[in-house]
Amino acid sequence: MKSKRIHEMEQYIKQKKHVSLDELCELFKVSKNTVRKDVNEIVKLDYYEKVYGGVEFIETFLPPFEERNQQALNGKKNIAKRAADEIKENDIIFIDSGTTTQFITDFLPEEIRLTIITNSLIVINKAALMPNVKLIIFGETYHKNTHSFIGAVATDILKKYNIHKAFMAASAVSIVSGLSNSDNQEYEIKSAVVSKSRKTYALVGSEKMGKSALVTYAHLDEIDGIITDQFIPEEYELFLRDHNIDLFIC
């Protein structure tokens, strides 16, 4: 129950931007000492900081795709290569838009037969050249900052499809906030994909562990695997093990 309260408290602070400790005590019906302990956990995440008598959420903006694409490039390709190993003949997969997920198709056999569902412009261009891939595209509005297509219609379309495996990107991962993104325009699409997929894999660099971004689109216990580039904190390994979530370290 504590982790649920901390998550709800975090979301409340994110919404209100600035919250006093007294306000949190009254809202969550706990003592000030308990609130202080919860806030100490929350400020370990990015975008939160203590201020006199309370706590603040700090607004951030997603850097351009090209800038993010050059960060830890080899690690991203290694993660994508390991993700490609999970894809089998005749799978129906979703590939999320992201600077790591964009490389998955580079490591698939050229002749593999499968269905790729995506809203990523980069994945669309690559998958279109694969002779035996059925490509399903959705999203009516192009979003330059993520090189992806978005829109309310896309979310409705997703509900029709049965997805065997989803390969998701995230700006940050934490036990409290789950998988979160710095851009809220893809929230509904990502959430819909996770709810429809039989298996969901998060492709994230180890530097994103223990952090939180603007919007949570899935809790950690909703996914089936994390593929990362280095060893992660012990508390995360224990959480994944306790919740039967696979961990792949490249």
SERO-4910 file (N, C-alpha, C, O; in steps of 0.05 Angstrom, whole numbers):
BEGIN
 pado doro    nc1    nc2    nc3   cac1   cac2   cac3    cc1    cc2    cc3    oc1    oc2    oc3
  Met    A     17    -24      0      0      0      0     17     25      0     10     46    -11
  Lys    A     41     23     13     59     47     13     67     55    -14     66     79    -21
  Ser    A     75     36    -32     83     43    -59     60     55    -74     65     73    -91
  Lys    A     36     46    -70     13     58    -83      8     86    -74      3    104    -90
  Arg    A     11     91    -48      8    118    -37     29    137    -49     23    160    -56
  Ile    A     54    128    -50     75    144    -61     70    151    -90     75    174    -98
  His    A     61    131   -105     55    136   -133     33    157   -136     35    176   -152
  Glu    A     12    154   -120    -11    173   -122     -1    201   -113    -10    221   -124
  Met    A     16    202    -93     26    227    -83     44    240   -105     42    264   -109
  Glu    A     60    224   -118     77    234   -139     60    246   -162     66    268   -172
  Gln    A     39    232   -170     21    241   -191      7    267   -183      3    285   -200
  Tyr    A      0    269   -158    -14    293   -148      5    317   -149     -3    339   -157
  Ile    A     30    313   -140     50    335   -141     55    343   -170     58    367   -176
  Lys    A     57    324   -188     61    329   -216     39    347   -227     43    365   -243
  Gln    A     14    341   -219     -9    356   -229    -10    384   -217    -16    403   -232
  Lys    A     -4    386   -191     -7    412   -178     18    430   -180     17    454   -176
  Lys    A     41    418   -187     67    431   -191     80    439   -164    104    434   -161
  His    A     65    450   -145     76    457   -119     56    449    -98     32    456    -99
  Val    A     65    433    -78     47    423    -57     60    425    -30     84    420    -28
  Ser    A     46    434    -10     57    435     17     54    408     31     38    391     23
  Leu    A     71    404     51     70    379     66     43    377     81     32    355     83
  Asp    A     33    399     91      7    399    105    -15    390     86    -33    375     94
  Glu    A    -14    399     61    -34    391     42    -33    361     37    -54    348     34
  Leu    A     -9    350     35     -6    321     31    -16    305     55    -28    284     52
  Cys    A    -11    316     79    -20    302    103    -51    300    103    -62    279    109
  Glu    A    -63    323     97    -93    323     97   -105    306     75   -124    292     80
  Leu    A    -93    307     51   -104    292     29   -101    262     32   -119    247     26
  Phe    A    -77    253     42    -72    224     44    -76    212     72    -72    189     77
  Lys    A    -85    230     90    -93    221    117    -70    206    131    -74    184    143
  Val    A    -46    218    130    -23    206    143     -8    228    159    -14    252    154
  Ser    A     10    221    176     24    240    193     45    255    176     52    246    154
  Lys    A     54    278    187     74    293    173    101    277    171    115    280    152
  Asn    A    106    261    191    130    245    191    129    225    167    149    221    154
  Thr    A    105    213    163    102    194    141    104    209    114    117    198     95
  Val    A     92    232    112     94    248     88    123    255     81    132    253     58
  Arg    A    139    262    102    167    269     97    182    245     86    199    248     68
  Lys    A    176    221     97    189    197     87    182    191     58    198    184     42
  Asp    A    156    195     52    146    190     24    159    211      5    168    203    -17
  Val    A    160    236     14    173    256     -3    202    251     -7    213    256    -29
  Asn    A    216    240     13    244    233      9    248    212    -13    268    212    -27
  Glu    A    228    194    -15    229    174    -37    223    187    -64    236    181    -84
  Ile    A    204    205    -64    196    218    -89    218    235   -101    223    235   -125
  Val    A    232    250    -84    253    268    -94    278    254   -103    296    266   -115
  Lys    A    279    227    -99    301    212   -111    297    210   -141    316    205   -156
  Leu    A    272    214   -150    266    213   -179    273    240   -191    273    261   -178
  Asp    A    279    240   -217    283    265   -231    257    282   -231    235    271   -228
  Tyr    A    260    308   -233    239    327   -237    224    335   -211    204    349   -212
  Tyr    A    233    325   -188    221    332   -163    243    344   -144    265    334   -144
  Glu    A    236    364   -129    255    374   -109    240    385    -85    218    396    -87
  Lys    A    254    383    -62    242    395    -38    245    425    -38    265    436    -48
  Val    A    224    439    -28    226    467    -24    216    472      5    206    454     18
  Tyr    A    219    496     15    211    502     42    182    495     47    164    507     35
  Gly    A    177    476     65    150    469     72    135    452     52    111    446     56
  Gly    A    149    442     31    134    426     12    152    414     -9    176    409     -4
  Val    A    141    408    -33    156    395    -54    145    406    -81    122    413    -83
  Glu    A    163    406   -101    155    417   -127    161    397   -149    180    381   -147
  Phe    A    145    398   -170    151    384   -195    163    404   -215    152    425   -219
  Ile    A    186    396   -227    200    414   -245    193    406   -274    199    384   -282
  Glu    A    182    425   -289    175    419   -317    200    415   -333    220    428   -329
  Thr    A    199    395   -351    222    390   -369    211    387   -397    187    382   -402
  Phe    A    229    388   -416    222    386   -444    239    364   -457    262    362   -451
  Leu    A    227    349   -475    241    328   -489    261    339   -510    252    355   -527
  Pro    A    287    332   -508    306    342   -528    298    332   -556    284    312   -558
  Pro    A    308    345   -577    302    336   -604    311    307   -609    330    298   -596
  Phe    A    297    293   -627    303    265   -632    332    261   -640    345    242   -631
  Glu    A    342    278   -657    369    275   -668    390    276   -645    410    262   -645
  Glu    A    385    294   -625    403    296   -602    402    271   -585    423    261   -577
  Arg    A    378    261   -580    375    237   -564    386    212   -578    396    194   -566
  Asn    A    384    213   -605    393    190   -621    423    185   -619    432    162   -621
  Gln    A    439    205   -613    468    203   -612    478    194   -585    502    188   -582
  Gln    A    460    194   -565    469    187   -538    470    156   -535    450    142   -540
  Ala    A    493    146   -526    497    118   -521    488    101   -545    473     81   -541
  Leu    A    497    108   -568    487     95   -593    493     65   -594    475     50   -601
  Asn    A    517     57   -586    524     28   -587    507     12   -567    498    -10   -573
  Gly    A    502     24   -544    484     10   -524    456      7   -535    444    -14   -530
  Lys    A    446     27   -549    419     25   -560    418      3   -581    398    -12   -583
  Lys    A    438      1   -598    438    -20   -618    440    -48   -606    428    -67   -616
  Asn    A    456    -51   -584    458    -76   -571    431    -85   -559    423   -108   -560
  Ile    A    417    -66   -547    391    -71   -536    371    -80   -558    356    -99   -555
  Ala    A    372    -65   -580    354    -72   -602    360    -99   -614    342   -114   -621
  Lys    A    386   -106   -615    394   -132   -625    383   -155   -608    374   -175   -617
  Arg    A    384   -150   -581    374   -171   -562    344   -173   -564    332   -195   -562
  Ala    A    331   -150   -569    301   -150   -572    294   -166   -597    274   -181   -597
  Ala    A    309   -163   -618    303   -177   -643    304   -208   -640    290   -222   -654
  Asp    A    320   -217   -621    321   -246   -615    295   -257   -605    290   -281   -607
  Glu    A    278   -240   -593    252   -249   -582    231   -251   -603    209   -260   -598
  Ile    A    237   -242   -628    217   -242   -649    219   -267   -666    240   -274   -675
  Lys    A    197   -281   -669    196   -306   -684    179   -304   -709    163   -285   -712
  Glu    A    182   -324   -726    167   -325   -751    137   -323   -745    126   -336   -727
  Asn    A    123   -307   -761     94   -303   -760     84   -288   -735     60   -287   -729
  Asp    A    102   -276   -720     94   -259   -698     79   -234   -708     84   -225   -730
  Ile    A     61   -224   -691     49   -198   -695     61   -180   -674     56   -183   -650
  Ile    A     77   -160   -682     92   -144   -663     85   -115   -666     78   -105   -687
  Phe    A     88   -101   -644     87    -72   -644    115    -61   -638    127    -70   -618
  Ile    A    124    -43   -654    150    -29   -649    144      0   -644    134     15   -661
  Asp    A    150      9   -620    145     36   -611    164     55   -625    185     47   -635
  Ser    A    157     81   -625    176    101   -634    196    107   -612    189    110   -589
  Gly    A    221    108   -620    242    114   -600    269    111   -612    273     99   -633
  Thr    A    289    122   -599    316    121   -609    330     94   -606    351     90   -617
  Thr    A    318     76   -590    329     49   -588    312     29   -604    323     13   -619
  Thr    A    286     31   -602    268     13   -617    271     15   -647    266     -4   -661
  Gln    A    280     38   -657    283     42   -686    303     23   -699    302     19   -723
  Phe    A    320     11   -682    341     -6   -693    333    -36   -695    348    -52   -706
  Ile    A    310    -43   -683    302    -71   -682    302    -85   -709    313   -106   -712
  Thr    A    290    -72   -729    288    -84   -755    315    -89   -768    318   -106   -786
  Asp    A    336    -74   -760    363    -78   -771    374   -105   -765    391   -115   -779
  Phe    A    363   -118   -744    374   -144   -735    355   -167   -740    360   -189   -730
  Leu    A    335   -163   -756    317   -184   -763    326   -197   -789    336   -183   -807
  Pro    A    322   -223   -793    329   -236   -819    313   -223   -841    289   -217   -838
  Glu    A    325   -218   -863    312   -204   -885    287   -217   -895    268   -204   -903
  Glu    A    286   -244   -894    264   -259   -905    243   -267   -885    223   -280   -891
  Ile    A    246   -258   -860    227   -266   -839    199   -257   -846    194   -235   -856
  Arg    A    179   -275   -839    151   -268   -844    139   -260   -817    139   -275   -797
  Leu    A    128   -236   -816    115   -226   -792     99   -201   -799    101   -190   -820
  Thr    A     83   -193   -779     67   -168   -782     79   -148   -763     82   -153   -739
  Ile    A     85   -124   -773     95   -102   -756     74    -80   -755     66    -70   -776
  Ile    A     66    -73   -731     48    -51   -726     65    -29   -714     80    -33   -695
  Thr    A     64     -5   -725     81     17   -714     69     44   -721     54     47   -740
  Asn    A     78     64   -706     72     92   -712     98    107   -716     98    132   -717
  Ser    A    120     93   -718    147    105   -721    154    108   -750    153     89   -765
  Leu    A    160    133   -758    167    138   -786    192    123   -794    193    112   -817
  Ile    A    211    121   -777    236    107   -783    231     77   -787    242     65   -805
  Val    A    216     65   -769    209     37   -771    193     32   -796    197     11   -810
  Ile    A    174     49   -802    158     46   -827    176     45   -851    173     27   -868
  Asn    A    195     63   -853    213     64   -877    230     39   -879    235     29   -901
  Lys    A    239     28   -856    256      4   -857    239    -21   -863    246    -37   -879
  Ala    A    216    -23   -849    199    -47   -853    187    -48   -881    182    -70   -891
  Ala    A    183    -25   -894    172    -25   -921    191    -39   -941    182    -47   -962
  Leu    A    216    -42   -934    235    -54   -952    238    -84   -947    253    -98   -962
  Met    A    225    -95   -926    227   -123   -919    206   -139   -935    182   -133   -932
  Pro    A    214   -158   -952    195   -170   -971    172   -185   -959    150   -186   -971
  Asn    A    175   -197   -936    154   -214   -925    141   -202   -900    128   -217   -885
  Val    A    144   -177   -897    131   -163   -873    105   -150   -882    104   -135   -901
  Lys    A     84   -156   -866     59   -141   -869     61   -117   -851     64   -121   -827
  Leu    A     59    -93   -861     63    -69   -846     37    -55   -842     22    -49   -861
  Ile    A     30    -50   -816      6    -35   -809     14     -9   -796     28     -9   -776
  Ile    A      5     13   -807     12     39   -798    -13     53   -787    -35     50   -798
  Phe    A     -9     69   -766    -32     84   -756    -22    111   -745      2    115   -740
  Gly    A    -41    129   -741    -35    156   -732    -39    175   -754    -27    172   -775
  Glu    A    -55    196   -749    -62    215   -770    -46    241   -769    -48    257   -787
  Thr    A    -31    245   -748    -16    270   -745     14    264   -740     20    248   -722
  Tyr    A     31    277   -755     60    272   -752     71    290   -730     67    314   -730
  His    A     86    277   -712     98    291   -689    129    291   -694    142    271   -691
  Lys    A    139    315   -700    167    317   -709    187    309   -687    208    297   -692
  Asn    A    181    316   -662    200    313   -640    206    283   -634    226    277   -623
  Thr    A    187    266   -642    191    237   -637    191    221   -663    193    196   -663
  His    A    189    235   -686    188    221   -712    166    200   -712    170    177   -722
  Ser    A    143    207   -701    121    187   -698     95    200   -707     92    224   -709
  Phe    A     75    182   -711     48    190   -718     30    186   -693     32    166   -679
  Ile    A     13    206   -687     -3    205   -663    -32    213   -671    -37    221   -693
  Gly    A    -50    210   -651    -77    219   -656    -97    201   -642    -92    177   -638
  Ala    A   -121    212   -636   -142    196   -622   -152    173   -639   -158    152   -628
  Val    A   -153    176   -665   -162    155   -682   -143    131   -680   -152    108   -681
  Ala    A   -118    136   -677    -98    114   -675   -103     96   -652   -101     72   -654
  Thr    A   -111    108   -629   -117     92   -605   -140     74   -610   -140     51   -601
  Asp    A   -161     84   -623   -185     68   -629   -178     45   -648   -187     22   -644
  Ile    A   -161     50   -667   -153     29   -687   -137      7   -672   -141    -16   -678
  Leu    A   -120     15   -654   -104     -5   -639   -121    -26   -625   -113    -49   -622
  Lys    A   -144    -18   -616   -161    -36   -601   -171    -60   -617   -180    -80   -606
  Lys    A   -168    -58   -644   -177    -80   -661   -157   -102   -664   -164   -125   -671
  Tyr    A   -132    -96   -658   -110   -115   -664   -102   -132   -640   -103   -123   -617
  Asn    A    -94   -157   -646    -83   -174   -627    -52   -173   -630    -42   -180   -651
  Ile    A    -38   -164   -610     -9   -160   -612      4   -182   -595     -1   -185   -572
  His    A     22   -197   -608     36   -218   -594     58   -207   -576     60   -214   -552
  Lys    A     73   -188   -586     96   -177   -571     98   -147   -577     97   -139   -601
  Ala    A    101   -131   -557    105   -102   -560    133    -94   -550    141   -103   -528
  Phe    A    147    -78   -565    173    -69   -557    172    -39   -553    170    -23   -572
  Met    A    173    -31   -528    166     -4   -520    191     12   -512    210      2   -501
  Ala    A    189     38   -518    210     57   -509    199     72   -485    175     73   -480
  Ala    A    218     83   -469    210     99   -446    233    119   -440    256    114   -445
  Ser    A    225    143   -430    244    163   -422    256    156   -394    279    164   -388
  Ala    A    241    141   -378    250    135   -351    235    110   -341    214    103   -350
  Val    A    248     97   -321    236     73   -309    241     74   -279    263     79   -270
  Ser    A    219     70   -264    223     68   -235    202     49   -223    181     44   -235
  Ile    A    208     39   -199    189     21   -186    164     37   -179    142     26   -181
  Val    A    167     62   -171    144     78   -163    128     87   -187    103     85   -187
  Ser    A    141     97   -208    127    109   -231    125     92   -255    112     99   -274
  Gly    A    137     68   -255    136     50   -278    150     61   -302    171     74   -300
  Leu    A    138     56   -326    149     67   -351    137     94   -356    113     97   -357
  Ser    A    154    114   -359    144    141   -363    157    155   -386    179    147   -395
  Asn    A    144    175   -397    152    189   -421    153    219   -416    137    229   -400
  Ser    A    172    232   -429    174    261   -427    154    276   -445    150    300   -442
  Asp    A    143    261   -464    124    273   -483     97    261   -479     93    237   -483
  Asn    A     77    277   -471     51    266   -464     33    260   -487     11    250   -484
  Gln    A     42    267   -512     25    264   -535     22    235   -544      4    228   -559
  Glu    A     40    217   -535     39    189   -542     27    172   -520     27    147   -522
  Tyr    A     19    184   -498     10    169   -475    -12    149   -481     -9    125   -474
  Glu    A    -33    158   -494    -56    139   -499    -48    116   -517    -58     94   -514
  Ile    A    -32    122   -537    -23    100   -556     -7     80   -540    -12     56   -543
  Lys    A     12     89   -525     30     70   -510     13     54   -490     17     29   -488
  Ser    A     -5     67   -476    -22     52   -457    -39     31   -470    -42      9   -460
  Ala    A    -50     38   -493    -67     20   -508    -51     -4   -518    -61    -27   -517
  Val    A    -27      0   -527    -10    -22   -536     -4    -41   -514     -7    -65   -517
  Val    A      4    -31   -491     10    -48   -468    -14    -65   -460    -11    -88   -453
  Ser    A    -38    -53   -460    -62    -68   -452    -69    -89   -472    -82   -109   -464
  Lys    A    -62    -86   -497    -69   -105   -518    -49   -127   -523    -55   -148   -534
  Ser    A    -24   -123   -515     -2   -141   -522     -1   -165   -502     -4   -162   -478
  Arg    A      4   -188   -514      7   -212   -497     33   -211   -481     35   -219   -458
  Lys    A     54   -199   -493     80   -195   -480     90   -167   -486     89   -158   -509
  Thr    A    100   -154   -466    110   -127   -469    139   -125   -459    145   -133   -436
  Tyr    A    156   -115   -476    184   -112   -469    191    -82   -468    184    -67   -487
  Ala    A    205    -73   -448    214    -46   -446    244    -45   -454    260    -60   -442
  Leu    A    251    -29   -474    278    -26   -483    289      0   -472    283     21   -482
  Val    A    306     -2   -451    315     22   -438    344     19   -430    353     -2   -420
  Gly    A    359     41   -433    387     42   -423    387     43   -393    368     53   -381
  Ser    A    408     32   -381    409     30   -352    409     58   -339    402     60   -315
  Glu    A    418     78   -353    418    105   -342    390    116   -337    387    136   -323
  Lys    A    369    103   -348    342    112   -344    329     99   -319    307    107   -312
  Met    A    343     80   -307    331     66   -284    331     84   -260    350     99   -255
  Gly    A    309     82   -244    307     98   -220    300    127   -225    304    144   -207
  Lys    A    290    133   -248    282    160   -255    252    161   -263    240    140   -268
  Ser    A    242    185   -264    214    189   -271    211    212   -291    224    232   -288
  Ala    A    194    208   -311    189    229   -331    160    240   -327    147    233   -308
  Leu    A    151    255   -346    126    270   -343    101    253   -339     85    258   -321
  Val    A     99    232   -356     73    217   -356     79    187   -354     95    176   -370
  Thr    A     66    173   -336     68    144   -333     48    131   -352     24    137   -351
  Tyr    A     58    113   -370     39     99   -388     36     70   -381     18     56   -392
  Ala    A     53     59   -363     50     31   -354     65     27   -328     86     39   -324
  His    A     53     11   -310     68      4   -285     86    -20   -291     81    -35   -310
  Leu    A    106    -23   -275    126    -44   -280    114    -71   -280    122    -89   -295
  Asp    A     94    -76   -263     82   -103   -261     64   -109   -285     52   -131   -286
  Glu    A     61    -90   -304     45    -95   -328     63   -105   -351     52   -114   -371
  Ile    A     89   -105   -348    106   -113   -370    118   -141   -364    116   -151   -342
  Asp    A    129   -153   -385    140   -180   -383    170   -182   -384    182   -202   -376
  Gly    A    183   -160   -393    212   -161   -394    224   -134   -397    212   -116   -409
  Ile    A    248   -131   -387    264   -106   -391    290   -114   -405    304   -133   -396
  Ile    A    296   -101   -426    321   -105   -441    338    -80   -437    330    -59   -446
  Thr    A    362    -84   -425    379    -61   -419    408    -67   -426    414    -90   -433
  Asp    A    425    -47   -422    453    -50   -432    473    -56   -410    495    -65   -415
  Gln    A    465    -51   -384    484    -56   -362    468    -67   -338    444    -68   -339
  Phe    A    483    -75   -318    470    -84   -293    455    -62   -280    463    -38   -282
  Ile    A    432    -68   -268    415    -48   -257    416    -51   -226    425    -71   -216
  Pro    A    406    -31   -211    406    -32   -182    393    -57   -171    374    -68   -183
  Glu    A    404    -66   -149    394    -92   -137    365    -91   -131    351   -111   -134
  Glu    A    355    -68   -121    326    -67   -114    308    -72   -139    286    -82   -136
  Tyr    A    318    -64   -162    303    -68   -187    304    -98   -195    285   -109   -204
  Glu    A    328   -110   -192    330   -139   -198    311   -154   -180    297   -173   -189
  Leu    A    310   -147   -155    292   -162   -136    263   -157   -143    247   -176   -143
  Phe    A    255   -133   -151    228   -127   -159    220   -143   -183    199   -156   -184
  Leu    A    238   -144   -203    232   -159   -228    229   -189   -222    211   -202   -232
  Arg    A    247   -199   -205    246   -227   -198    220   -234   -183    207   -254   -189
  Asp    A    212   -217   -164    188   -222   -149    163   -220   -166    142   -232   -159
  His    A    164   -206   -188    140   -202   -205    142   -218   -231    127   -214   -250
  Asn    A    162   -237   -232    165   -254   -255    169   -239   -281    158   -246   -302
  Ile    A    185   -217   -279    191   -201   -303    220   -208   -312    239   -207   -296
  Asp    A    223   -216   -337    249   -224   -347    268   -200   -349    259   -178   -356
  Leu    A    293   -204   -343    313   -183   -346    334   -193   -366    347   -214   -362
  Phe    A    339   -178   -387    359   -184   -407    380   -162   -407    374   -139   -411
  Ile    A    405   -170   -401    427   -150   -400    445   -156   -423    456   -178   -426
  Cys    A    449   -136   -440    465   -140   -465    495   -137   -458    512   -140   -476
***
